[in-house]
Amino acid sequence: FYHSALLAILSSCLLVLPAGAGGLILYELGTPDLGTAGAGRAAMAADASTAGLNPAGMTRLERSQMLVAFQGLYINTRFDTEIDSFGGGDGGNAGGFVPAGSLHYVHSLTPDWKLGLSGGSYFGLGVDYDDDWAGRYYTTEAELLTFGINPSIAYRINDLLSVGGGFNIVYAKLTQKAAINNGAVPGQAGQPDGKLKLEDDDVAYGFNLGFLLEPRDGTRFGLSYRSEVDLEFKDVADLKNVGPVLQGILNLSGLAGSKVDVDMTVPQLVMASGYHQLTDRWAVMGNIGWQDWSEFGKQDLTLRSTTSTKFTQDLEYDDTWHFALGAQYRFADSWLWSVGAAYDTSPVDEDTRTPDLPLDRQIRIGTGIQYDWHSDITVGVAYEYLDAGDAEIDQDGGPLQGSLKGDYDTNAIHFFAVNLIWKF
């Protein structure tokens, strides 16, 4: 069973996230805390997912256990064009359905020493617009697929304090596409669009740390830290169907056949969580978090003008803050109901926001139910709705890009999860 589940999860954990989801940081892993919208995730330490969320929490698990999670995302993100220079449609639904999942395992060496392993993805992006949409000279497709492995270890120092840590191995593949405006170049009027593409992959490394404080039974405080991960993508720009006049200009400028460097820093993040058991039936939990998006460094891949000296443009991001509050109610001995809500601030404003990353503030509302089948197996289902905001765009690009103004009148994600916990 273990090996079959592992292969199934590893094959499904490469996932694409919408560019409006959580500032590219994925809280949703299909784990039971989807039902609290992630509230309390660094302090609950109720199952094997704590191996990746806060490794110090592994000391609370008396036995070895594995958590298998399957998740489906339906992404509905539709741009409503207000102003555009070169015509075209709204781009259709840039999202769609995405399968995902994660795997978490905790091995109990002794009552105080635990080993853990988590596999899945907490970072990514993905938009795919119609080829003839109004913002095609900014982007037609942007996709970052990631998969990470996170081994970890934890130690209980005393009844009050536990510590843990691990390292991350992250594989990432980046694909970016944009149209090139041949028709805007003198002498090429009426010519169809050209195409610009970058595709490359990379492997990078990071680490995570966790602390769990238990001042009394039923009350816990957790602090988790995940380091930044530096990704670097390099590829020769793939140019197709570029008109002869523009091709000559690109040859003279050295852009034709040049290598494009896109550096991207998955930001470091800190989360503090609390969990408090009010009664035998009720518990409350919450989060405060910070993400270092000012170090992100994502770059646009596009051709702005005939005088451009590079295909990339630096983007400006702000650090973000995260807040969450949730509750759990055990309405029967074997049944646990969860509910929660979360809010994340926006890392960018309309003057610097681009359609390959239409990031805005996010509001999450989640709920879920877990059922203890028997002492060794718990099954659960959960649902979360993510409102990714209007993500207004007001860009005045170069003569080849033109202006693009509008917002996303629909920008939401629906998460559906099924998970299984097996203790042994």
C-alpha positions as CSV (number, residue, x, y, z in Angstrom):
1,F,0.0,0.0,0.0
2,Y,2.8,2.4,1.0
3,H,4.7,2.1,-2.3
4,S,1.5,2.3,-4.4
5,A,0.4,5.5,-2.6
6,L,3.9,7.0,-2.9
7,L,4.0,6.5,-6.7
8,A,0.5,7.9,-7.1
9,I,1.3,11.0,-5.2
10,L,4.6,11.7,-6.8
11,S,3.0,11.4,-10.3
12,S,0.3,13.9,-9.4
13,C,2.2,16.4,-7.3
14,L,3.7,18.4,-10.2
15,L,1.1,21.1,-10.3
16,V,0.4,24.5,-11.8
17,L,-1.0,27.3,-9.7
18,P,-3.0,30.3,-11.0
19,A,-1.0,33.5,-10.9
20,G,-3.5,34.9,-8.4
21,A,-3.3,32.2,-5.8
22,G,-1.7,33.3,-2.6
23,G,1.1,35.3,-4.2
24,L,2.3,32.0,-5.7
25,I,2.7,30.5,-2.2
26,L,0.4,27.5,-1.9
27,Y,-1.2,26.9,1.4
28,E,-3.5,24.3,-0.1
29,L,-1.9,20.8,-0.1
30,G,-5.1,18.7,0.2
31,T,-4.3,18.1,3.9
32,P,-7.0,18.4,6.6
33,D,-6.1,22.0,7.5
34,L,-7.7,23.0,4.1
35,G,-10.9,22.9,6.2
36,T,-9.6,25.7,8.4
37,A,-8.2,27.7,5.4
38,G,-4.8,26.9,6.9
39,A,-5.5,28.5,10.3
40,G,-3.4,27.0,13.1
41,R,-1.2,25.0,10.7
42,A,2.1,25.6,12.5
43,A,0.5,24.7,15.9
44,M,-2.1,22.0,15.4
45,A,0.4,19.2,14.7
46,A,-2.5,16.7,14.5
47,D,-1.2,14.6,11.6
48,A,1.8,13.7,9.4
49,S,1.5,16.9,7.4
50,T,3.3,18.7,10.2
51,A,6.5,17.1,8.8
52,G,6.5,19.8,6.2
53,L,4.4,22.5,7.8
54,N,6.2,22.6,11.2
55,P,8.6,19.7,11.8
56,A,8.7,20.3,15.5
57,G,5.1,19.2,15.7
58,M,6.1,15.6,14.8
59,T,6.9,15.0,18.5
60,R,3.2,15.1,19.2
61,L,2.6,12.0,17.1
62,E,2.8,8.9,19.3
63,R,3.0,6.5,16.4
64,S,4.4,6.4,12.9
65,Q,1.9,7.6,10.3
66,M,1.4,8.5,6.7
67,L,-1.0,11.1,5.2
68,V,-2.0,10.8,1.5
69,A,-3.8,13.8,0.0
70,F,-5.5,14.3,-3.4
71,Q,-6.7,17.7,-4.4
72,G,-8.5,19.2,-7.4
73,L,-8.4,22.9,-8.3
74,Y,-10.8,24.6,-10.6
75,I,-9.4,28.0,-11.5
76,N,-11.7,30.6,-13.0
77,T,-9.8,33.7,-13.9
78,R,-11.2,36.0,-16.7
79,F,-9.8,39.4,-17.7
80,D,-12.2,42.2,-18.6
81,T,-10.5,44.6,-21.0
82,E,-11.2,48.3,-20.7
83,I,-8.4,49.8,-22.8
84,D,-6.1,48.1,-25.4
85,S,-4.0,49.4,-28.2
86,F,-4.1,46.6,-30.7
87,G,-7.5,45.0,-30.2
88,G,-8.3,41.4,-29.3
89,G,-10.5,39.6,-26.9
90,D,-10.5,39.2,-23.2
91,G,-8.5,36.0,-23.3
92,G,-11.1,33.6,-22.0
93,N,-10.6,31.6,-18.9
94,A,-6.9,31.6,-18.2
95,G,-7.3,28.8,-15.7
96,G,-9.1,25.5,-15.8
97,F,-8.9,22.2,-13.8
98,V,-5.7,21.1,-12.2
99,P,-5.1,17.8,-10.3
100,A,-2.7,17.9,-7.4
101,G,-1.7,16.1,-4.2
102,S,0.9,15.7,-1.5
103,L,2.4,12.9,0.7
104,H,3.6,13.2,4.3
105,Y,5.2,10.5,6.4
106,V,6.5,10.6,10.1
107,H,8.5,7.8,11.6
108,S,8.7,7.5,15.3
109,L,12.2,6.6,16.4
110,T,11.6,7.1,20.1
111,P,9.0,9.1,22.0
112,D,11.3,12.2,21.7
113,W,12.9,11.7,18.3
114,K,10.9,11.7,15.0
115,L,11.9,11.6,11.3
116,G,9.7,13.0,8.6
117,L,9.3,13.3,4.8
118,S,7.0,15.5,2.8
119,G,6.5,15.6,-1.0
120,G,4.4,18.1,-2.9
121,S,4.5,21.7,-4.1
122,Y,3.9,25.0,-2.2
123,F,4.9,27.4,-5.1
124,G,3.9,27.8,-8.7
125,L,2.0,29.8,-11.3
126,G,0.0,29.2,-14.4
127,V,-2.0,31.2,-16.9
128,D,-3.0,30.4,-20.5
129,Y,-4.8,33.0,-22.5
130,D,-6.3,32.8,-26.0
131,D,-3.6,33.5,-28.6
132,D,-5.5,36.5,-30.0
133,W,-6.4,38.2,-26.7
134,A,-5.8,42.0,-26.0
135,G,-2.7,41.4,-23.8
136,R,-1.0,38.9,-26.2
137,Y,2.1,41.2,-26.5
138,Y,2.5,41.0,-22.7
139,T,2.0,37.2,-22.4
140,T,0.0,34.4,-23.9
141,E,1.2,31.7,-21.5
142,A,3.2,31.6,-18.3
143,E,3.7,28.3,-16.4
144,L,5.9,27.3,-13.5
145,L,5.6,23.7,-12.4
146,T,7.4,22.8,-9.1
147,F,7.8,19.7,-7.0
148,G,9.7,19.5,-3.7
149,I,11.0,16.8,-1.3
150,N,11.4,17.9,2.3
151,P,13.1,15.4,4.7
152,S,13.0,16.6,8.4
153,I,13.8,15.6,12.0
154,A,12.3,16.7,15.3
155,Y,13.3,16.4,19.0
156,R,11.3,17.0,22.1
157,I,13.6,19.0,24.5
158,N,11.2,18.8,27.4
159,D,7.4,18.8,28.0
160,L,7.3,22.5,27.1
161,L,9.4,22.8,24.0
162,S,10.1,20.8,20.8
163,V,12.3,21.8,17.8
164,G,12.6,20.5,14.3
165,G,14.2,21.2,10.9
166,G,14.6,19.9,7.4
167,F,16.0,20.7,4.0
168,N,14.2,21.2,0.7
169,I,15.0,19.9,-2.8
170,V,12.9,21.8,-5.4
171,Y,12.6,20.9,-9.0
172,A,11.1,23.7,-11.2
173,K,10.2,24.1,-14.9
174,L,9.4,27.4,-16.4
175,T,7.6,28.1,-19.7
176,Q,6.8,31.6,-20.9
177,K,5.3,32.7,-24.2
178,A,4.3,36.0,-25.7
179,A,3.4,37.3,-29.2
180,I,5.6,39.8,-31.1
181,N,3.8,42.7,-32.8
182,N,5.2,42.5,-36.4
183,G,2.4,44.8,-37.7
184,A,3.5,47.7,-35.5
185,V,7.0,47.9,-37.2
186,P,7.2,50.3,-40.2
187,G,7.4,48.3,-43.4
188,Q,5.6,45.3,-41.9
189,A,2.1,46.5,-41.6
190,G,-0.5,43.7,-41.9
191,Q,2.0,40.9,-41.0
192,P,0.8,38.3,-38.5
193,D,2.2,38.1,-35.1
194,G,5.5,36.4,-34.3
195,K,6.2,34.3,-31.2
196,L,8.7,34.5,-28.4
197,K,9.2,31.5,-26.0
198,L,11.5,30.6,-23.1
199,E,11.6,27.1,-21.6
200,D,14.1,25.8,-19.0
201,D,14.2,23.9,-15.7
202,D,16.3,24.0,-12.6
203,V,16.9,22.3,-9.2
204,A,17.4,24.4,-6.1
205,Y,17.8,23.9,-2.4
206,G,16.5,25.5,0.9
207,F,15.7,24.6,4.5
208,N,12.9,24.9,7.0
209,L,12.8,25.2,10.8
210,G,10.1,24.8,13.4
211,F,9.4,25.3,17.1
212,L,6.4,24.1,19.2
213,L,5.6,25.5,22.6
214,E,3.1,23.6,24.8
215,P,2.5,25.6,28.0
216,R,-0.3,23.3,29.0
217,D,-2.5,20.5,27.7
218,G,-4.7,21.7,24.9
219,T,-2.7,24.9,24.2
220,R,0.1,25.1,21.7
221,F,2.0,27.8,19.9
222,G,4.0,27.1,16.8
223,L,6.6,29.1,14.8
224,S,7.8,27.9,11.4
225,Y,10.3,29.3,9.0
226,R,11.0,28.4,5.4
227,S,14.1,29.8,3.7
228,E,14.2,31.4,0.3
229,V,15.0,29.2,-2.7
230,D,16.9,30.7,-5.7
231,L,15.9,29.5,-9.1
232,E,17.7,30.4,-12.3
233,F,16.4,29.7,-15.8
234,K,18.6,30.2,-18.9
235,D,17.6,29.6,-22.4
236,V,18.2,31.0,-25.9
237,A,15.1,33.0,-26.8
238,D,13.0,31.0,-29.3
239,L,11.8,33.5,-32.0
240,K,9.4,32.4,-34.7
241,N,7.6,34.1,-37.6
242,V,9.5,37.4,-36.9
243,G,9.1,39.8,-39.9
244,P,12.2,40.6,-41.9
245,V,12.5,44.2,-40.8
246,L,12.2,43.4,-37.1
247,Q,14.5,40.4,-37.5
248,G,17.2,42.6,-38.9
249,I,16.8,45.0,-36.0
250,L,17.0,42.1,-33.5
251,N,20.2,40.8,-35.3
252,L,21.8,44.2,-35.0
253,S,20.9,44.6,-31.4
254,G,22.2,41.2,-30.5
255,L,18.9,40.0,-29.2
256,A,18.3,37.4,-31.9
257,G,19.9,34.1,-30.6
258,S,20.8,35.7,-27.2
259,K,20.5,33.8,-24.0
260,V,17.8,35.0,-21.6
261,D,18.4,34.8,-17.9
262,V,15.3,34.7,-15.6
263,D,16.2,34.7,-11.9
264,M,13.5,34.0,-9.4
265,T,13.6,33.8,-5.7
266,V,11.0,31.8,-3.9
267,P,10.6,34.0,-0.9
268,Q,11.4,33.2,2.7
269,L,8.4,33.0,4.9
270,V,7.6,33.0,8.6
271,M,4.3,31.8,10.2
272,A,3.3,32.0,13.9
273,S,0.2,29.9,14.9
274,G,-1.8,29.3,18.0
275,Y,-4.1,26.5,19.0
276,H,-6.4,26.3,22.1
277,Q,-8.8,23.6,23.2
278,L,-11.8,25.5,24.6
279,T,-13.7,22.4,25.7
280,D,-13.7,18.7,24.9
281,R,-15.7,19.5,21.7
282,W,-14.5,23.0,20.6
283,A,-11.0,24.3,19.6
284,V,-9.9,27.6,18.1
285,M,-6.8,28.4,16.1
286,G,-5.1,31.2,14.1
287,N,-2.1,32.4,12.1
288,I,0.0,35.5,11.5
289,G,2.5,35.2,8.7
290,W,5.0,37.2,6.6
291,Q,6.4,36.5,3.1
292,D,9.5,38.3,1.7
293,W,8.1,39.1,-1.8
294,S,10.3,42.1,-2.2
295,E,13.1,39.6,-3.0
296,F,11.1,37.7,-5.6
297,G,12.7,39.2,-8.7
298,K,10.3,37.6,-11.3
299,Q,10.9,39.1,-14.7
300,D,8.6,39.6,-17.7
301,L,9.5,38.0,-21.0
302,T,8.4,40.3,-23.7
303,L,9.6,42.6,-26.5
304,R,8.5,46.2,-25.7
305,S,10.1,48.2,-28.5
306,T,12.5,48.0,-31.5
307,T,15.1,49.7,-29.3
308,S,14.9,47.1,-26.5
309,T,18.2,45.6,-25.4
310,K,16.8,42.7,-23.5
311,F,13.7,40.5,-23.4
312,T,13.2,40.8,-19.7
313,Q,12.0,43.6,-17.4
314,D,12.3,43.7,-13.6
315,L,9.1,43.7,-11.6
316,E,8.5,45.5,-8.3
317,Y,6.9,43.5,-5.4
318,D,6.1,44.3,-1.8
319,D,6.3,42.0,1.2
320,T,2.9,40.4,2.1
321,W,1.1,39.6,5.4
322,H,-1.1,36.7,6.2
323,F,-3.9,36.3,8.8
324,A,-6.1,33.4,9.5
325,L,-8.7,32.3,12.1
326,G,-10.4,28.9,12.4
327,A,-12.4,26.6,14.7
328,Q,-13.0,22.9,15.1
329,Y,-16.0,21.1,16.6
330,R,-16.1,17.4,17.5
331,F,-19.9,16.8,17.1
332,A,-19.5,13.1,17.7
333,D,-16.7,10.9,19.0
334,S,-15.6,9.9,15.5
335,W,-16.5,13.1,13.6
336,L,-14.5,16.4,13.5
337,W,-15.8,19.5,11.7
338,S,-13.5,22.3,10.7
339,V,-14.1,25.9,9.4
340,G,-11.8,28.9,8.9
341,A,-11.0,32.0,6.9
342,A,-7.8,33.7,5.9
343,Y,-6.6,37.0,4.3
344,D,-3.3,37.8,2.5
345,T,-2.3,41.3,1.4
346,S,-1.3,42.0,-2.2
347,P,2.3,42.1,-3.3
348,V,1.8,44.4,-6.2
349,D,-0.4,47.3,-7.4
350,E,-2.1,48.0,-10.7
351,D,0.8,50.1,-12.2
352,T,3.3,47.2,-11.9
353,R,0.9,44.2,-12.1
354,T,1.2,42.2,-15.3
355,P,-1.1,39.6,-16.8
356,D,1.3,36.7,-16.4
357,L,1.2,37.4,-12.6
358,P,-2.2,39.1,-11.8
359,L,-1.5,38.9,-8.1
360,D,-3.9,40.7,-5.7
361,R,-5.1,40.3,-2.1
362,Q,-6.6,36.9,-1.3
363,I,-9.5,35.9,0.8
364,R,-10.0,32.2,1.7
365,I,-12.9,30.4,3.3
366,G,-12.7,26.7,4.0
367,T,-14.6,23.9,5.7
368,G,-14.0,20.1,6.1
369,I,-15.0,17.0,7.9
370,Q,-12.8,14.1,9.2
371,Y,-14.0,10.7,10.2
372,D,-12.1,8.2,12.4
373,W,-12.8,5.0,10.6
374,H,-11.1,3.2,13.4
375,S,-8.0,3.7,15.6
376,D,-5.6,3.4,12.7
377,I,-7.3,5.1,9.8
378,T,-8.9,8.6,9.5
379,V,-10.5,9.8,6.3
380,G,-11.4,13.4,5.4
381,V,-12.9,15.7,2.8
382,A,-12.5,19.5,2.6
383,Y,-13.4,22.4,0.4
384,E,-12.0,25.9,0.1
385,Y,-13.0,29.0,-1.9
386,L,-10.3,31.5,-2.8
387,D,-11.3,35.0,-3.9
388,A,-8.2,36.4,-5.6
389,G,-9.4,40.0,-6.0
390,D,-9.9,42.2,-9.0
391,A,-6.2,42.3,-9.9
392,E,-6.5,45.6,-11.8
393,I,-3.9,46.2,-14.5
394,D,-3.0,49.6,-15.9
395,Q,0.1,49.1,-18.1
396,D,1.5,51.5,-20.7
397,G,4.0,49.3,-22.6
398,G,6.3,50.2,-25.4
399,P,5.3,50.7,-29.0
400,L,5.2,47.0,-29.7
401,Q,3.2,46.1,-26.5
402,G,0.8,49.0,-26.4
403,S,-1.4,49.9,-23.5
404,L,-3.5,47.4,-21.5
405,K,-6.0,48.3,-18.9
406,G,-8.7,46.3,-17.2
407,D,-9.4,43.9,-14.3
408,Y,-10.4,40.4,-13.6
409,D,-14.1,40.4,-13.1
410,T,-13.8,36.7,-12.2
411,N,-10.7,35.6,-10.3
412,A,-11.5,32.7,-8.0
413,I,-10.3,29.1,-7.2
414,H,-12.2,26.2,-5.9
415,F,-10.2,23.5,-4.0
416,F,-11.6,20.0,-3.4
417,A,-9.6,17.6,-1.3
418,V,-9.8,14.0,-0.1
419,N,-7.2,12.7,2.4
420,L,-6.4,9.6,4.4
421,I,-4.3,9.2,7.5
422,W,-2.9,5.8,8.3
423,K,-1.2,5.1,11.7
424,F,1.0,2.1,12.3
